[in-house]
Amino acid sequence: MKISFLDLKASCLEIRQELDEAYRKFLESGWYILGQELEAFEAEFASYCNVQHCIGVGNGLDALYLILKAMDIGLGDEVIVPANTYIATWLAISHAGATPVPVEPNEKTYNIEPKNIETAITSKTKAILAVHLYGQPADMDSINEIATRYELKVIEDAAQAHGALYKGRKVGSLGDAAGFSFYPTKNLGALGDGGAVTTNDGELADKINLLRNYGSRVKYLNEIKGFNSRLDELQAAFLRVKLTRLDEWNARRAWVANQYLEKLSSVTDLTLPFVPAWAEPVWHLFVVRHSKRSDFQKQLKDSGIGTLIHYPVPPHLCDAYIEEQHLGSFPITEQMAKNVLSLPISPHMTSEEVMRVIRESNVSLMKDTTTTLKTSSLSYN
Ligand SMILES: *Cc1c(COP(=O)(O)O)cnc(C)c1O
């Protein structure tokens, strides 16, 4: 029995009838871009995130990019960003014309360390782009406190954290604006690309509304030089169905995570995720660290268990950024790239599958100990 890292089809099959029905309604509507489904989804997702505005856009990268454009952040400006994130967070800043200024994470939570933010602030800094990495909220009160003192904007990259809570408050409502992705693998995933911006700032929402649709409010009247980045009616229709399952599916992820946290706690060489008291993560990923990662990963692979690495190359070491020498070195981030491993987690894993991952992870260690013993006895001869 194979356990894949993620079975995307399983989530669709569970709600197949509703998706079929959404498609039928969409097809018969005769209206495929910027219509009723999108309007309804935007209202529902805004309400879910406890914010006043939601604007559907083409994808998560565009969501972050359009926020920066709407804030007039560009050439000559600096934006503080985690060193350890998916490269899209950085690309949004680069494409806006601004400079990403990376900051090391907290070694326990893997989220941006507020203490490191302050030392990275210069006269050019305009914003802090915090990421709720792996589905766990960043320390937003500390980040907002620094931002207020230095008059900076706060943007959330909530692409991995739909529904996560920080001190009881929903991510997406914790800064000036937030970018979400509905890429199929995310906790709230479309059946294609999709994204959204959430904000309580009416002016910013208005600007993003213009920017995503050629700078136009009224057809053929173009107020500003806009883009084309809209969330399709079809994806909005599917997302409306999936949004009704988000809390239940996040709870199922939490069940898997709690099993892992409980039953993998005595595996040596393994570091489990740390959850601060104020965080209610949504477990987009379950990321462990292992001092012999490739052995551990191979052991799981040999027993049919798929794992992935998030992320093997930090943005500052990617070819895309390699020429930007000023970025410097980031030892915590670089160490993470060497030893993080994501175990399978999803709302659609069966309890047998979860137990098997747990069993094989423990077996892996026992085999490991035997080899270590053998080698050491050899070396005594
Ligand atoms: C997925 C992701 C994005 C980008 O979203 P897309 O919809 O793929 O453009 C941005 N930031 C983070 C942290 C992500 O995980």
The ligand as an SDF file (V2000), in Angstrom:
LIG
                    3D

 15 15  0  0  0  0  0  0  0  0999 V2000
    1.7510   28.9790   -2.9970 C   0  0  0  0  0  0  0  0  0  0  0  0
    2.4230   30.1390   -2.4150 C   0  0  0  0  0  0  0  0  0  0  0  0
    2.4750   31.3940   -3.0540 C   0  0  0  0  0  0  0  0  0  0  0  0
    2.0690   31.6080   -4.4820 C   0  0  0  0  0  0  0  0  0  0  0  0
    0.8130   31.2220   -4.8310 O   0  0  0  0  0  0  0  0  0  0  0  0
    0.4780   30.8870   -6.3740 P   0  0  0  0  0  0  0  0  0  0  0  0
   -1.0070   30.8260   -6.3860 O   0  0  0  0  0  0  0  0  0  0  0  0
    1.1300   29.6150   -6.7200 O   0  0  0  0  0  0  0  0  0  0  0  0
    0.9820   32.0300   -7.2040 O   0  0  0  0  0  0  0  0  0  0  0  0
    3.0230   32.4590   -2.3760 C   0  0  0  0  0  0  0  0  0  0  0  0
    3.5400   32.3190   -1.1460 N   0  0  0  0  0  0  0  0  0  0  0  0
    3.5480   31.1420   -0.5090 C   0  0  0  0  0  0  0  0  0  0  0  0
    4.1220   31.0670    0.8630 C   0  0  0  0  0  0  0  0  0  0  0  0
    3.0020   30.0060   -1.1220 C   0  0  0  0  0  0  0  0  0  0  0  0
    3.0340   28.8270   -0.4830 O   0  0  0  0  0  0  0  0  0  0  0  0
  1  2  1  0
  2  3  1  0
  2 14  2  0
  3  4  1  0
  3 10  2  0
  4  5  1  0
  5  6  1  0
  6  7  2  0
  6  8  1  0
  6  9  1  0
 10 11  1  0
 11 12  2  0
 12 13  1  0
 12 14  1  0
 14 15  1  0
M  END
$$$$
